[in-house]
Amino acid sequence: MGNAFYRLADGRDAGYCVNDTCSTPHCGARIDRGLAHLCGTEPGRPEAGCGDYFCGKHLWSSGDNDDTQRCAGCLPPT
């Protein structure tokens, strides 16, 4: 079970009940700030990604062993 609402250390609200739009400029797709849309592994900890939230069109599996989701800017070079 996930978290519907919580506040990150940087003051941003997060959780699957927090409505937002994709962080890709000019996309505008409606998403929530749940883990399914997070670039990285843990909210507020951008070690594995930027920590922003993206729609399914702009978020991919990194191909790492942990299968971390990442945006285009955070994908490892191919």
URWOFEN-V416493 format. One record per residue. N is the residue number from 1. RES is the residue in three letters. PHI is phi in degrees with one decimal (999 if undefined). D_FIRST is the distance of its C-alpha to the first C-alpha in Angstrom with 1 decimal. Layout:
# URWOFEN-V416493
n=N res=RES phi=PHI d_first=D_FIRST
n=N res=RES phi=PHI d_first=D_FIRST
This chain:
# URWOFEN-V416493
n=1 res=MET phi=999 d_first=0.0
n=2 res=GLY phi=-97.3 d_first=3.8
n=3 res=ASN phi=-104.1 d_first=7.0
n=4 res=ALA phi=-73.5 d_first=9.3
n=5 res=PHE phi=-155.1 d_first=12.3
n=6 res=TYR phi=-159.7 d_first=13.9
n=7 res=ARG phi=-112.5 d_first=17.3
n=8 res=LEU phi=-79.0 d_first=18.4
n=9 res=ALA phi=-59.7 d_first=21.5
n=10 res=ASP phi=-83.4 d_first=23.6
n=11 res=GLY phi=94.0 d_first=23.0
n=12 res=ARG phi=-77.4 d_first=21.0
n=13 res=ASP phi=-83.0 d_first=18.1
n=14 res=ALA phi=-145.7 d_first=14.9
n=15 res=GLY phi=124.6 d_first=11.5
n=16 res=TYR phi=-72.0 d_first=10.8
n=17 res=CYS phi=-98.8 d_first=13.0
n=18 res=VAL phi=-99.3 d_first=15.8
n=19 res=ASN phi=-76.8 d_first=18.3
n=20 res=ASP phi=-158.6 d_first=20.6
n=21 res=THR phi=-123.4 d_first=22.9
n=22 res=CYS phi=-54.0 d_first=23.1
n=23 res=SER phi=-75.6 d_first=24.8
n=24 res=THR phi=-71.0 d_first=27.4
n=25 res=PRO phi=-54.1 d_first=30.7
n=26 res=HIS phi=69.1 d_first=31.8
n=27 res=CYS phi=-80.2 d_first=28.8
n=28 res=GLY phi=77.2 d_first=27.4
n=29 res=ALA phi=-64.8 d_first=24.6
n=30 res=ARG phi=-80.1 d_first=22.0
n=31 res=ILE phi=-137.7 d_first=18.5
n=32 res=ASP phi=-118.9 d_first=15.6
n=33 res=ARG phi=-98.8 d_first=14.9
n=34 res=GLY phi=-88.4 d_first=11.4
n=35 res=LEU phi=-61.1 d_first=11.2
n=36 res=ALA phi=-63.9 d_first=12.5
n=37 res=HIS phi=-111.8 d_first=15.7
n=38 res=LEU phi=-83.0 d_first=16.2
n=39 res=CYS phi=-87.1 d_first=19.4
n=40 res=GLY phi=126.4 d_first=18.7
n=41 res=THR phi=-110.2 d_first=16.1
n=42 res=GLU phi=-143.5 d_first=15.1
n=43 res=PRO phi=-57.2 d_first=15.6
n=44 res=GLY phi=80.2 d_first=19.0
n=45 res=ARG phi=-127.4 d_first=20.1
n=46 res=PRO phi=-81.8 d_first=22.2
n=47 res=GLU phi=-58.7 d_first=23.5
n=48 res=ALA phi=-106.5 d_first=22.3
n=49 res=GLY phi=-176.8 d_first=22.5
n=50 res=CYS phi=-82.1 d_first=23.7
n=51 res=GLY phi=85.5 d_first=20.4
n=52 res=ASP phi=-85.7 d_first=21.2
n=53 res=TYR phi=-120.0 d_first=19.3
n=54 res=PHE phi=-135.9 d_first=20.8
n=55 res=CYS phi=-76.8 d_first=20.8
n=56 res=GLY phi=-61.6 d_first=20.7
n=57 res=LYS phi=-72.8 d_first=24.5
n=58 res=HIS phi=-116.4 d_first=24.6
n=59 res=LEU phi=-134.5 d_first=21.8
n=60 res=TRP phi=-128.9 d_first=22.5
n=61 res=SER phi=-72.0 d_first=21.6
n=62 res=SER phi=-75.8 d_first=23.7
n=63 res=GLY phi=83.9 d_first=25.0
n=64 res=ASP phi=-71.5 d_first=24.3
n=65 res=ASN phi=-60.7 d_first=23.2
n=66 res=ASP phi=-86.1 d_first=19.7
n=67 res=ASP phi=57.7 d_first=19.6
n=68 res=THR phi=-63.8 d_first=18.8
n=69 res=GLN phi=-82.9 d_first=18.9
n=70 res=ARG phi=-142.2 d_first=21.9
n=71 res=CYS phi=-81.6 d_first=24.2
n=72 res=ALA phi=-58.5 d_first=27.9
n=73 res=GLY phi=-69.5 d_first=29.1
n=74 res=CYS phi=-107.4 d_first=26.8
n=75 res=LEU phi=-66.5 d_first=27.4
n=76 res=PRO phi=-66.6 d_first=29.6
n=77 res=PRO phi=-60.7 d_first=33.2
n=78 res=THR phi=-99.0 d_first=34.2
